[in-house]
Amino acid sequence: MLTQEKLIKQGAEGKIYETTFMGRPCLAKVRFKKAYRHPVLDEKLTQRRLTQECRAIQKSRALGVRTPTVYFVDQITSTIYLEHLRDSTVLKDFIDQQSASDITACEAVGKELGKLHSGDLIHGDLTTSNILIRDDGTPVIIDFGLSTTSSLVEDKGVDLYVLEKAFLSTHPKCEELLEAIWVGYRKSYSSHKKIFVKLDEIRLRGRKRSMVG
């Protein structure tokens, strides 16, 4: 049950509230019902995605990836209660501040992503808003709502392509920081070569679609 809740973000899949859980500051991620879907189907899909997200967070932590701690999962209200990392900034805003620590922090982000992919975990929505940088420069990966498990090189390449597109759309003059992410990724994922070969293929497909459409 949410108490003293404050809506801080709303997306396509749900809302995020700033609240407390057992006296502890936290974030509550609530998946809302989709009116266009049959109620029974909607409930099944919501519960499945809720379970998948929690499992992805648990697996990420087992891989050594930093994520918010899950405090509690309320299956009835489709709510996940998560650790509220107040001492953090989303990567998008962190880069906007243009500090000397950007390169180091971005390389650390890449290392976290390499850990994810080494465990065949695909985030599914890698953007500069779904990565936090704590005050000490430690990266934290958030929002695993679209995550999947896959060993396919294509899926890992697409994961990186999504991040690259998001990164360059918001920070087109910061390619050196994106390269720092790739440096970190290479350091933490031994099979990185075939992923970057696939990423090049995906980029080419993207350019061809842009020219046609």
C-alpha positions in Angstrom: 0.0 0.0 0.0 1.5 3.3 -1.1 1.7 6.0 1.6 2.7 9.6 1.2 3.3 8.9 -2.5 4.7 11.4 -5.0 4.5 10.7 -8.7 7.9 11.4 -10.2 7.7 9.6 -13.6 5.2 8.0 -15.9 6.0 5.8 -18.9 4.2 3.5 -21.3 4.2 0.6 -18.9 3.6 2.2 -15.5 4.2 4.9 -13.0 7.0 5.5 -10.5 6.3 7.0 -7.1 8.6 8.3 -4.4 7.3 6.8 -1.2 8.3 4.8 1.8 8.3 1.1 2.6 8.3 0.0 6.2 9.7 3.5 7.1 12.4 3.3 4.5 12.6 5.8 1.5 12.0 3.9 -1.7 10.6 4.1 -5.2 7.4 2.2 -6.1 7.1 1.1 -9.7 3.4 0.4 -10.5 2.4 -1.3 -13.7 -1.0 -0.1 -14.7 -3.8 -2.0 -16.5 -4.1 -1.7 -20.3 -7.8 -1.1 -21.1 -7.4 -2.2 -24.7 -6.5 -5.8 -23.6 -8.8 -8.5 -22.4 -8.7 -8.3 -18.5 -7.6 -11.9 -18.1 -4.8 -11.6 -20.7 -3.7 -8.2 -19.3 -3.4 -9.6 -15.8 -1.3 -12.6 -17.1 1.0 -10.4 -19.1 1.4 -7.9 -16.3 2.3 -10.6 -13.8 4.7 -12.2 -16.2 6.5 -9.0 -16.9 6.6 -8.2 -13.2 8.2 -11.5 -12.5 10.6 -11.2 -15.4 11.8 -7.7 -14.2 12.4 -9.0 -10.7 14.3 -12.0 -12.0 16.4 -9.8 -14.3 17.4 -7.5 -11.3 18.2 -10.6 -9.3 20.3 -12.0 -12.1 22.1 -8.7 -12.7 23.1 -8.5 -9.1 24.4 -12.1 -9.2 26.5 -11.1 -12.2 28.0 -8.3 -10.2 26.0 -5.5 -11.9 24.9 -2.7 -9.6 21.1 -2.2 -9.5 18.7 -0.9 -6.9 17.7 -3.4 -4.3 14.3 -4.9 -4.5 12.5 -4.5 -1.1 9.2 -6.1 -1.9 7.0 -7.2 -4.8 3.2 -6.8 -4.4 1.6 -9.1 -7.0 -1.9 -7.9 -6.2 -1.2 -4.3 -7.1 1.6 -5.1 -9.6 4.1 -3.0 -7.7 7.8 -3.3 -7.1 9.3 -1.5 -4.2 12.9 -0.5 -5.0 15.8 1.2 -3.2 15.8 4.9 -3.7 19.3 6.1 -4.7 19.1 9.7 -3.7 22.8 10.2 -4.2 22.7 9.7 -7.9 22.1 11.4 -11.3 20.8 9.9 -14.5 23.6 9.6 -17.0 22.0 12.1 -19.3 22.2 14.9 -16.7 25.6 13.7 -15.5 27.0 14.2 -19.0 25.3 17.6 -19.3 27.3 18.8 -16.3 30.5 18.1 -18.3 32.8 17.1 -15.4 36.3 15.8 -15.7 35.1 12.4 -14.3 32.9 11.8 -17.3 35.3 9.5 -19.1 36.0 7.4 -16.1 32.3 7.1 -15.3 31.4 6.2 -18.8 34.0 3.5 -18.9 32.6 2.1 -15.7 29.1 2.1 -17.4 30.5 0.0 -20.2 32.0 -2.5 -17.8 28.5 -3.0 -16.2 26.9 -3.5 -19.6 29.6 -6.1 -20.4 28.8 -8.0 -17.3 25.1 -8.1 -18.3 25.8 -9.5 -21.7 28.4 -12.0 -20.4 25.5 -13.4 -18.5 23.2 -13.3 -21.6 21.0 -10.7 -20.1 19.6 -8.2 -22.5 18.4 -4.9 -21.0 16.0 -4.0 -23.8 15.8 -0.3 -23.1 19.3 1.1 -22.6 19.1 4.8 -22.6 21.0 7.6 -20.8 17.9 7.9 -18.5 18.1 4.2 -17.4 21.6 4.5 -16.1 22.4 6.3 -12.9 25.8 7.7 -11.7 26.2 7.9 -8.0 28.1 10.7 -6.3 31.2 8.5 -6.0 31.1 7.8 -9.8 29.6 4.3 -9.5 27.1 3.4 -12.2 23.8 1.7 -11.5 21.6 0.1 -14.1 17.8 0.6 -13.7 14.5 -0.2 -15.3 14.6 -3.9 -16.4 11.0 -3.8 -17.5 11.8 -4.9 -21.1 14.7 -7.2 -20.3 15.1 -10.7 -21.7 17.6 -13.6 -21.6 19.4 -14.3 -24.9 22.7 -15.6 -26.0 22.2 -14.3 -29.5 24.8 -11.9 -30.8 22.0 -10.0 -32.7 20.2 -9.2 -29.5 23.3 -8.0 -27.7 24.2 -5.9 -30.8 20.7 -4.3 -30.8 21.0 -3.6 -27.1 24.2 -1.6 -27.8 22.7 0.1 -30.9 19.7 1.3 -28.8 22.1 2.9 -26.3 24.2 4.4 -29.1 21.2 6.0 -30.8 19.9 7.3 -27.5 23.3 8.6 -26.5 24.1 10.4 -29.8 20.6 11.9 -30.0 21.0 13.7 -26.7 24.8 14.2 -26.8 25.9 14.4 -30.4 29.1 16.1 -29.6 30.2 13.6 -26.9 31.3 10.7 -29.1 34.5 10.3 -26.9 32.2 9.5 -24.0 30.4 6.8 -26.0 33.7 5.4 -27.0 34.7 5.3 -23.3 31.6 3.1 -22.7 32.7 0.8 -25.5 36.2 0.6 -23.9 34.7 -0.5 -20.6 32.5 -3.0 -22.4 35.5 -4.6 -24.1 37.3 -4.9 -20.9 34.6 -6.8 -19.1 33.2 -9.0 -21.9 35.6 -11.4 -23.5 33.3 -12.1 -26.5 33.0 -8.4 -27.4 34.6 -8.7 -30.9 31.6 -10.5 -32.5 29.2 -8.1 -30.7 30.8 -5.1 -32.3 30.9 -6.8 -35.7 27.2 -7.3 -35.4 26.8 -3.7 -34.2 28.4 -2.5 -37.4 25.9 -4.6 -39.4 23.0 -3.1 -37.4 24.3 0.4 -38.0 24.4 -0.3 -41.8 20.9 -1.6 -41.8 19.8 1.5 -39.9 21.4 3.8 -42.5 19.8 1.9 -45.4 16.4 2.2 -43.8 17.0 6.0 -43.3 17.8 6.4 -47.0 14.8 4.4 -48.2 12.3 5.8 -45.8 
